[in-house]
Amino acid sequence: SLLSAFLLFQVQPVISKFILPWFGGSPGVWTTCMLFFQCVLFLGYAYAHLLTLLPRRTQWIIHGILILAAAATLPISPAESWKPVGNEPPEGRILLLLLATVGLPYFVLSSTSPLVQVWFNRSNPGGRPWRLYALSNVGSLVALLSYPFFFERQLNVLQQTLLWSAAFGLFVVFSLLCVWKDNSIEESSDQATGEDDGPTPPIQWWQRILWVFLPACATALLLAATNHVCQDVAVIPFLWVVPLSLYLITFIICFDHERWYQPWFWGILTIGAIFLASGYHLIPDEVRLPYMVGDVEKISLEWLKNYRAELAICFGAMFFGCMVCHGELVRLKPSPKHLTQFYLLMSAGGALGGLTVSLVAPRVFDRYVEWPIGLMVMLVIACAALLHQAFKSKSSGAKAILALLSGMAGVAGFMFLGTWGFEDEPRIARARNFYGAISVFEDFDQEYGEEYRQLYHGGIIHGLQNMGPGDREEPVSYYGHHTGIGKALDNFATKPNARVGIVGMGTATALVYGKKGNTFRIYEINPQIIEFSKKYFTYQDDFIARGGQL
């Protein structure tokens, strides 16, 4: 179980890092991969649930055949033929690529944990199979943390896939040994039907809904947090691994024992973290004191306005939110008789959360709003957990305090979150696709009477243009005459019939250096950038008008 859990989560950064350059290094690569893994995890749990309905020997025969079939698909290194061509949507190609390379091995690995827990429970009636789930997540956590600190540094991507394939071969050997050993043991009379612990309370419909809803919210928050921190920074495995590791830690804590989750404690921490995360953009650079304290009249808050602090606040809010979701999930778990059904619905929720962030959100929203929406949903869940705890409390004082706290937090939180992520800044265009959110803003400089247009990818400026009639062909921003690219093109583009290749279009500002007879070729993977650059900026048209070829 530990080996399968290790391989289950090790393959995620391995294969994602392998194909990341093929699809432009977009955060969408990771979220699409996560969607695939969540969906296959659901299918693996569904298979495990159905398999446990069969006689024990039949289970092992079917599972053994499936393990051998998965081994036949190794190694998992994607072929060059899977590289994207043309302008087809990247999501479909990524999903097909993953299905062809890691689909069957991942399916087998995902079914191992629930199957082992069911077999353990049948062999050890009265045991605590839930702890096996916590222990398997420890193996998953080791896999994730070891990747950026060891495997990524020591091995190239091809070596990583080959090593993983060899480790999967070891898993196959161990699994087949278990099949042989288990078949040599005579089945007990209760193994075909499960443990016999007497009657258990029936599962209510609302419990099943929460088994899906809570994991869906936690997974959506995980992916929203990852997108939030990656959209303005390089998409690197470290920024994938940290939030996913924190997500797994909440599973380990909650499923190890019920005593680790106290709703009032984690609920209050979650509400506080949400307020901090939603108000981070409102923190000023400095605070002026109402009166002098010695020689100090203001306090600088620059130490809070850096990327490390933002990462800590963002991941902290995500961790506490997932802790409440998974804690409430464990509080609602059924008896071990319904173990596979519980895991099946839980994985369905995870797949639903991944589907929402990866495929639905980019087609519904024109910007990244999953993070503030996720914080709002987590605020509701945390307040609901506090209210439930208040109603359960025997102390009238505790009831009043928790109820008042949750009510105040809910009202204030929605007012606070409403100031962030949904404001309508002065803009002339905005769009979002697989590669990110693109915006075009207009700005007027009152002092100089100049009008500018700026292109943003997320929160990073990708070029601007002075829209004044006599200033449109003046290089600005990163492309001025004093910059490295400016000096290089000033020298090179003066040559007759110069040919220049540029990776990344932005606003196409570099074209201002082009002269008559020059040929510039720009390589851009994002069709939305190409459209906005042509539609809202004049660099391309001006270059062609001067006699250049593009």
N, C-alpha and C positions, 0 to 999 in steps of 0.2 A: 504493500500500500504506500509506503514511504517512497519507494523507487518510482512507482507510477505517478505519484503526486509531483515528485521532482521533475520528471520528464514532461508532465502535463504543462507545467508553467515555464520550464526552461525553453520549450520550443516556441513559445510566444514571442519573446524578444529576438530569438535566433532567426526565425523565418521573417519577422517584420523588418529586422535590420538588413536582411539579405535583399529584400525587394524594395526597400525604402528609396534608393536612388532611382530605381526604374520609374517611379511615379512622382518624381519631383520633390521628394523630401517633405511632403505635406503632412500635417497632423492627421489628415483624413486617412492616411495609410494605417496608422495605429488604431484608430477608432473602427475602421472597416475590418481589420484583423480581429479586434476584440469582438465585434459583432459575429464574425464567423465562429470564433471559439466559444462564445456563449451559446450560439445556436446548436453547434455540434455537442456541447456539453448537455444541452437539453435532450438531444436525440440519444446520447449515451445513457442518460438517466431514465429515459422512456424505455429503452432497450433493457436496462437492468430491472426496471419495475415489471415488465412483461416476462422476462426470463425467470424471475423468482416465482412465478406462478406455475412453472413446470417442475417435474420431478428433479431431484438433486443431480442424478447422473446425466440426465438430458441437458441440464444447465451447463455442466462441465464440457460435454461433447460439443455443444453449439459454440460455447465461448472459446474452446480450444481451436476449433476450425477458424473462427474469426481472428484469433491471435495470429495463426499461421498466415492467413490472408493478408493481414496488416504487415507482417514481416516481409511478404513478397513485394510490397510497394517500396521498400527501402532501396537506396538512400533518399532523403527528402530534399535534396538540392534541386531547386527549380531550374528547368532548362531555359536556355536563352530565347527559345521560341515564345515564351510567355511574356516577353517584354512588350509594352504597349506600342501599338502602331496606329497612326491616324488620330482622330478626335473622339473615339468612343468613350463612354463614361468609364472612369477608372474603377468604380466600385464593383461592377460586374466582373471585370477581368481579374481583380484581386480575389474575389470570392471563388471564381473557377480555378484560379491558380492554387489557392490553398486547398480546395477540395481535391485536386489532382495530386498534390504533393504530400500533404499531411492529414488529409481527411480521415482515412481509415485508421492510421495509428492513433490519432487524437481521439477518435470515437472509441477505440478499445480502451485507451487510458482513462477516459472520462467515465466509463462504466465500471471501472475497477473498484473505486472507493465505496459506492453504495453496495456493490455485490459482496465485497469483503465484510462490510458491516452486517449485512443480512446473514451471511454464513457464520460470522462470529456470534451473532445473537442466537442463531439456532443451535450452535454447538455449546454456547454458554448462556443458558436461560438465566435471566435476572441480571446479566452484565450491563455495562453502560456503553453501548455501541457508539453513542454520540461523541465520546472521547476519541474514538478512532478517527472521526472526521476532523477534530481539532488537531490530532497528531499528523494526519495527512497534510493539513494546511501548513504545519511546520516544515514538512518536506518541500512544499510549494514555495514557502518563504525563503528557504535556503537556496532554492533554484533561482529565484528572482534576484536576491542580493548578491549571489556569486557571479551573476552575469556581467554587470558593469565593472565590478572590481577585479574579476579574474578572467573569465572566458573572453570577454570583448577585448581585453588588453593583450592577452597572450595568443589568441588565435584569430585568423581571418575568417570571413563569413563562410567560405567553403569548408574549412577545417571544422568550424562549429557544427555545421549540418552533418558532416561525416561522423564526428564524435557522438553527436546525439543519436544518429542512426545505429552506431555500435552499442550505445547504452540501451537502446530499445531492443536490440538483439539479446542483450543480457536479460532484460525484462521478460522476453519471450521464453527464454530457457527456464527462468525461475517460475513463471506461470505454468508452463507445461509440467514441471516437477510437482507443483501443487496439485495439478489435475491428477497425475499418477498417484500421488500419496493419498489424496482424498478419495479416489475411487477404490483404494485398497481398504478403506475403513467402512464397515457396515453402517448403513444409515439407520439412525434411530427412528422410532415410529413417529416422532413429531417433526421431523425435518421437512417433510413435504408440505406441511401447513404452517410452519413457523412455531414460535414459542407458545407455550400454553400458560399464560399468566392470568387466566380467567377473563371475565367480561371487561371490556374497556368502554368508556363513554363514546358515543357516536361523534363523528366529526361534523361540525356545523358548517353551513355554506359560507358564513362570513369568515370562518377560519381559513378556508381554502382561498378566498379572495385576498386575505391578508398575506397568506403564504406566497402569493404572486406579487401583490402590490409592494410590500416592503423590500424584497430583493430588487424589484424593478427600480424603485427610487434610489436605492444604494448604488446600483450599477450605473444609473443615469448620472448620479452625482459624481461618481468616480470618473467617468468619461468627460463630463462637463469640466471638472477641475483640471484634467489632463489637457483638454483643448485650451482652457483659459491660460494655462502657464506656457503652453507650447506655441501659441499663435504669434507671439512677438519675439520668440527665441528660437534657436536652432532645435529642430526636432531630433532629440537624441534619446537612446534607450534609458539613460539615467532618469530623465523626466517622465518616462513611462513606468519605470520600475518602482520609484519612490511611492507614488499614490497607490499603485496596485499592491505593494507590500503593506502599506498601512491598511488597505482594504482587507487583506488576508489576516492581518493581526487582529482586526475586530472579530473575524470568524473564530480565530484561535481562542481569544479571550471568552467570547460568548458561549461557544460550544464546549469549552473545557468544563465549566461548571456554572450553574445558575447564579451562584453567589457573587460572581464577578460583575454582574449587571444589576446596578441599582438605579431604577428609573429617575429618582429625584436628583441623584448625583450627575449622571450623564446627561439628563435633560437640561439641567441648569448650565452645564458646561457647553452643550450644543447651542443653546440660545445665546450665551455670551460670545461664542466663537462666530456665530452668524452675524451678530451685531458688529463685531470687529471686522469681519471680511467684507460686509456690505458697506461699511463706513470708511474703509481704507482710502478710497479715492478722495475723501473729504478731509483727510488729515492735512493741515497746513504745514508749510515749511518751517514755521516758527510760531511760538506763542508769546505774545507780549504780556508781561506781568502787570497787574493793576497798580502796583507800586514797586519801587526799587527794593531789591533784596541785596544789600551790600552794593557791589558794582554791577549787578546783573539786572537788566530791565527786560530781557526776553530770553526764552529758552528755545534752542534749535531742535527741530524734530527731523533733521536730515537723516539721522541714523535709522529712522523708520521708513524713509522713502527710498528704499533700495530693493533690488530684486530678491535678495535672500530673505528679507523681512516679509515681502509679499508672498514668497513661496511658503514660508512657515505658517503664515496666517491662512492662506488658501488651503494648504494640506491639513492644517489643524481643524478647520471647519469641516472639511470632508471626512476626516477621521472620526470626529465626534458625531457627525450626522450618520455615518455608517454604523457607528457603535450603537446608536439608539435603534436604528432599523433592525440590525441583527440581534440586538438584545431583546427587542419586542418579538422578533421572529422565534427566538429560542423559547421565550416565555409561552408562546402559542404552539410549541411543537407537540406532536401526538405521542402515543405510546410506540415502542419499537415495532409493533405489528404493522404500523402504517409508515414505516421508515422510507421505503422507496417512493411512495406516493408523495410524501413530504418533500423529498429531494427533487422529485420530478416537477412539482409546482414551483418550488424555489428556483430551479434552473430555468423554468419558463419565464419567471419574472425577470431573471437576469438577461435572458434573450430579448425580452420586451424592452427593457431599459436600453440595451445596446442598439436595438432597432430604432428606437426613438431618437437617440442622439446621432447615430451614424447615417441613417437614411431619411428619416422624417424631417428632423430639424433643418438640414441644409436646403430642403425643398419648400419649407413653410416660412422660415425666417430669412431676412436679408442681412442679418448680423448674428453674432454669437450672444444669444440670450439664455442659453441653457443653464449657465452658471447662476445668474440671479433667480431664474425660475426654480432651479434646484434648491437654492437656499430658502426660498419661500415655502416650498413643499416640506423641506426639513424642519422649518420653523413650526409648521402646522403639526407635524408628527411629534416633535419634542413637546409642544404644548399639550397635545392630546395625551402623551405618556404621563406628563405631570398631573393632568386632570384625573386620569385613571388612578394614579397613585394617591391623589387627594381623596377620591371617593372610597378607596380601599382602607385609608388610614383610620385608626380608631380614635385618634386625637382630633378634636374639633378645631383646635388651634392650627395643627398641621394642615388640615383640610382647607381652612380659610387662607393660610399663607400660600400653599401651593396653587390653589385655584386663582387667587389674586395675581400671583406671579405669572402664571401661564396666560391669563387674560391680558395683563398689561404688556407682556412680551409679544403676544400675538398682534395687538393693535399697533404698538410702537414699531415692531419689526416690519409690518407691511408699509407703514408710513416711511420708514427709513429706506427699505429696499426700493420703494417707488422712485427714489431720487437717483437711482443708479441703474444703468444698463438700458433704460427705455427712453432717455431724453432725446429730443429731436433737434440735433444741432443743425446750423445752417449748412446744408449740403445740396448738391444738385444731382447726385446719383449714388446709389448704393446697391450692391448685389453680393450674393454669396453662392459658392459652389464647393466642390470637393476640395479645392486648393485653399480656400479661406474666404474671408469677408473683405470686399473691396469697396472703398468709398472715395468720392470726389467732393472736395469742399471748395467753396469760394471765400476769399478773404480780401478785405479792402484795407489798405494801409492809409489811415487818415493823415498821417504826417507828410507822406510823399505823394499821396493821391494816386497810388498804384493798386491795381487789381491783380490778385494772384489766384491760380487754381492749384490745388494740391491733391495728389493721389496717395491714398493710404491703403496699406495691406494690413488689416488688423489695426494695431496702434502705431505701426512703423510707416514713416513717410517714404514713398517710393518715387519721389520726383515732384517738381512743381514748375509752373511757368508763369512769367509775367505776361498778362494778357494785353498790355498796352500795345498799340499798333507799331511803335518803334522799338519795342523791347522784347517781342515774342521770340526772337532768335538769339537772345542773350543766354549763355549757359549759366545756370544757377544751381543751388543746392550742392550735391556731391560732385557735380560735373563742371564747376567753375574752372577758369584758366589756371588758377593756382593749385588745383588738385592734381593727383598723379595721372588720372585718366585724361584730364584736360591738357597737361603737358605732352602726354604721349600722342594724343590725337592732333594737337596743334602741329606737331612735327610730322606725323605720318600722313595725315589727310591732305597735306599740301603737295604730296607727290602725285603726278598725273596717273590717272586710272588706278588709284589706290583701292584696295579691297580690304574691308574691315568686317570682322565677325564679332558679334556681341551676344553674350549669354545673359538673358533676362532683359525684358523690354522696359518695364516701368512706364514712365511717360515718354520714353524714347528721346530724352534730352540730348544724348550723345550725338544725335543726328545734326545738331547745330554746327558741328565741326566738319560736316561733309561738304565737299565742293563739287562743282560740275565735273562729271566724268567719274566720280567716286562710286563704288558699289559697297553698300552696307547690307549685311545679312544679320538679322536678329533672330535668336532662338528663344522662344517663349512657350512654356508648357501650358499656361493658364489662358484659355480662350477669353475669359472675362477681362483680363488685363489688355489683351489685344483690342477688344471692342472698345473699352473705355479710353485707351490711349489714342485711338483713331477718332473717337467721337467727341472727346472733350478737350483734347490738346492738339496743337497745330504743327508740332515738330515734324511729323511724317509728311504732311502735305507741303510744308515749306521746303523740306529737303528735295522732294520730287520737283517742285516748282523751280528750284535752282539748277536742275539738270542732273540730279543724282539718281542712282538706281537702288531700289529697295526690294 
